[in-house]
Amino acid sequence: MTAGRTALLVIDCQVDFGSPNGEMACRGMDMTAPQAALGNAESLVEAARAAGVKVIFVRLLTPSGGDEALCVEGTRGADFIGPQPQAGEAVVSKTRYSAFARTGLAEQLQAAGVDTLVLAGLTTECCVASSAWDGFERDFQIVIASDACAAYEPDLHRHALQALEMSGAMIVSSAVLAAGWKKSL
C-alpha cells in the first residue's frame, strides 16, 4: 500500500452512531463495540497521518424536520466523535449509506491518483459495507480495518466482514495497517 495512492476513509464516526448518549444508544443499542472501534480508528488515523496517507472524514447529514432522527444537520448528533478532522483534511457529507453516492468522492480520489481505500467507521454492515461495495464498483482496492469499524451486534459485524472478504476486500487489523505504514516511512 503506497501512501500516496492510499486514502483512509473514516465513515460516520458521529455522536448519534457512536456515543453512549447518541441516538442509537437511546434506541437501546449496545455501544460497547462502537466505542472500541472509535478508539482503534483514532489510532489508525494517527498512523495514517504520520505515514502521509490521505485521511478523509465522511459523515451522514440528514435535514432537520425529516423523518430520520439520526445525524440531523446542525445538531450535536451529527458531530464527529473519536477521530477528528484536522485543518486541510477533507470532510465529505452524504445523505445516503455509501460515501460515494452523490458526493463526487470517487472522482476526487481518482484525480489524486488514489487506487486503494482503507475503510474504518460505523457501522460495518451498513455504511462501511455500502461504501466498500460501491468502491469495488469504482475500481478501488478495498481494505477494511476490522477492529476500527463495528456494528451494534457482533454477528452483524462478523458476517459483514466475511461477505466483504469473500468478494475481494482485504480484512486487516488497525495494528497491522499502522505497522505497515510505519515501515513505509
C-alpha positions as CSV (number, residue, x, y, z in Angstrom):
1,M,0.0,0.0,0.0
2,T,1.8,3.1,-1.2
3,A,1.0,6.1,1.0
4,G,0.4,8.4,-2.0
5,R,-2.0,6.0,-3.6
6,T,-3.9,5.2,-0.4
7,A,-6.7,7.0,1.4
8,L,-8.2,6.2,4.8
9,L,-12.0,6.8,4.8
10,V,-13.3,7.4,8.3
11,I,-17.0,6.8,7.9
12,D,-19.8,8.1,10.1
13,C,-17.8,8.4,13.4
14,Q,-20.6,10.6,14.7
15,V,-22.3,11.1,18.0
16,D,-25.6,9.5,17.1
17,F,-23.8,6.3,15.9
18,G,-21.0,6.0,18.5
19,S,-21.7,7.9,21.7
20,P,-23.3,6.3,24.8
21,N,-25.5,9.4,24.7
22,G,-26.3,9.3,21.0
23,E,-29.5,8.4,19.2
24,M,-28.6,4.7,18.7
25,A,-27.8,4.3,22.4
26,C,-31.1,5.9,23.2
27,R,-32.7,3.3,20.9
28,G,-31.2,0.6,23.1
29,M,-28.2,-0.4,21.0
30,D,-25.2,-1.8,22.8
31,M,-22.4,0.8,22.4
32,T,-19.5,-1.4,23.5
33,A,-18.2,-2.4,20.1
34,P,-18.7,1.1,18.5
35,Q,-16.8,2.6,21.4
36,A,-13.9,0.2,21.0
37,A,-13.8,0.8,17.2
38,L,-13.7,4.5,17.7
39,G,-10.6,4.1,19.9
40,N,-8.9,2.0,17.2
41,A,-10.0,4.4,14.5
42,E,-8.3,7.2,16.4
43,S,-5.0,5.3,16.5
44,L,-5.4,4.3,12.8
45,V,-5.9,8.0,11.8
46,E,-2.8,9.0,13.7
47,A,-0.8,6.3,12.0
48,A,-2.1,7.3,8.6
49,R,-1.2,11.0,9.2
50,A,2.3,10.0,10.3
51,A,2.8,8.0,7.1
52,G,1.4,10.6,4.8
53,V,-1.8,8.7,3.9
54,K,-4.6,10.9,2.9
55,V,-7.4,10.9,5.6
56,I,-10.9,11.7,4.6
57,F,-13.8,12.1,7.0
58,V,-17.2,11.0,5.8
59,R,-20.4,12.0,7.6
60,L,-24.1,11.4,7.3
61,L,-26.2,14.6,7.4
62,T,-30.0,14.4,7.4
63,P,-32.1,17.5,7.1
64,S,-34.0,18.9,10.1
65,G,-37.7,18.3,10.1
66,G,-37.3,15.0,8.2
67,D,-38.5,11.5,9.2
68,E,-34.9,10.4,10.1
69,A,-33.7,11.5,13.6
70,L,-30.1,10.4,13.0
71,C,-27.3,12.9,12.4
72,V,-29.6,15.8,11.8
73,E,-27.6,18.7,10.3
74,G,-26.7,21.3,12.9
75,T,-27.3,19.1,15.9
76,R,-24.8,17.5,18.3
77,G,-25.8,14.1,17.0
78,A,-24.2,14.9,13.6
79,D,-20.8,15.9,15.3
80,F,-17.8,13.8,14.9
81,I,-16.8,11.5,17.8
82,G,-13.5,9.7,18.2
83,P,-11.0,10.8,15.5
84,Q,-11.4,14.5,14.5
85,P,-10.6,16.1,11.1
86,Q,-7.6,18.4,11.1
87,A,-7.2,21.5,9.0
88,G,-6.7,20.6,5.4
89,E,-8.3,17.2,5.7
90,A,-11.4,16.6,3.5
91,V,-14.8,16.2,5.1
92,V,-17.4,14.6,2.8
93,S,-21.1,15.0,3.6
94,K,-23.5,12.4,2.4
95,T,-27.2,11.7,2.5
96,R,-27.1,8.0,1.6
97,Y,-25.2,5.0,3.0
98,S,-22.3,5.0,0.6
99,A,-19.6,7.5,0.8
100,F,-19.7,7.7,-3.0
101,A,-23.4,8.4,-3.5
102,R,-23.8,11.9,-5.0
103,T,-20.6,13.1,-3.3
104,G,-18.0,13.3,-6.1
105,L,-15.6,11.5,-3.8
106,A,-14.6,8.8,-6.3
107,E,-13.7,11.3,-8.9
108,Q,-11.7,13.4,-6.4
109,L,-9.7,10.3,-5.3
110,Q,-9.1,9.1,-8.8
111,A,-7.9,12.5,-9.9
112,A,-5.4,12.4,-7.0
113,G,-4.1,9.0,-8.1
114,V,-5.6,7.1,-5.2
115,D,-6.4,3.5,-6.0
116,T,-6.6,1.9,-2.5
117,L,-9.0,2.7,0.2
118,V,-8.8,1.7,3.8
119,L,-12.2,1.9,5.5
120,A,-13.0,2.4,9.2
121,G,-16.1,3.6,10.9
122,L,-19.7,2.9,11.8
123,T,-21.5,0.7,11.1
124,T,-19.8,-2.3,9.5
125,E,-22.9,-3.8,7.9
126,C,-24.4,-0.6,6.7
127,C,-22.4,2.5,5.7
128,V,-19.0,0.8,5.8
129,A,-20.2,-2.1,3.7
130,S,-22.1,0.1,1.3
131,S,-19.1,2.2,0.8
132,A,-16.9,-0.9,0.2
133,W,-19.3,-2.3,-2.3
134,D,-19.5,1.0,-4.1
135,G,-15.8,1.3,-4.0
136,F,-15.4,-2.1,-5.7
137,E,-17.7,-0.9,-8.5
138,R,-15.5,2.1,-9.0
139,D,-12.3,0.0,-9.3
140,F,-10.7,0.8,-5.9
141,Q,-8.8,-1.8,-3.9
142,I,-10.7,-2.1,-0.6
143,V,-9.2,-2.8,2.8
144,I,-11.3,-2.9,5.9
145,A,-9.7,-2.1,9.2
146,S,-11.5,-4.9,11.0
147,D,-11.2,-3.5,14.6
148,A,-11.7,0.1,13.6
149,C,-15.3,-0.5,12.5
150,A,-18.2,-2.0,14.4
151,A,-21.8,-3.0,14.3
152,Y,-24.2,-3.0,17.3
153,E,-24.4,-6.8,17.1
154,P,-21.2,-8.9,16.9
155,D,-22.7,-11.3,14.4
156,L,-23.6,-8.5,12.0
157,H,-20.0,-7.2,12.2
158,R,-18.5,-10.6,11.6
159,H,-20.9,-11.6,8.8
160,A,-20.4,-8.3,7.0
161,L,-16.6,-8.7,7.1
162,Q,-16.9,-12.2,5.9
163,A,-19.1,-11.2,2.9
164,L,-16.7,-8.4,2.0
165,E,-13.7,-10.7,2.3
166,M,-15.3,-13.3,0.0
167,S,-15.8,-10.5,-2.6
168,G,-12.2,-9.3,-2.5
169,A,-11.8,-6.9,0.3
170,M,-8.7,-7.3,2.5
171,I,-9.6,-7.6,6.2
172,V,-6.8,-6.3,8.3
173,S,-6.5,-5.1,11.9
174,S,-5.6,-1.5,12.6
175,A,-2.4,-2.5,14.3
176,V,-1.2,-4.4,11.2
177,L,-2.1,-1.5,8.9
178,A,-0.3,1.0,11.2
179,A,2.8,-1.2,11.3
180,G,2.8,-1.5,7.5
181,W,2.5,2.3,7.2
182,K,5.3,2.8,9.7
183,K,7.6,0.5,7.8
184,S,7.0,2.5,4.6
185,L,8.4,5.7,6.2
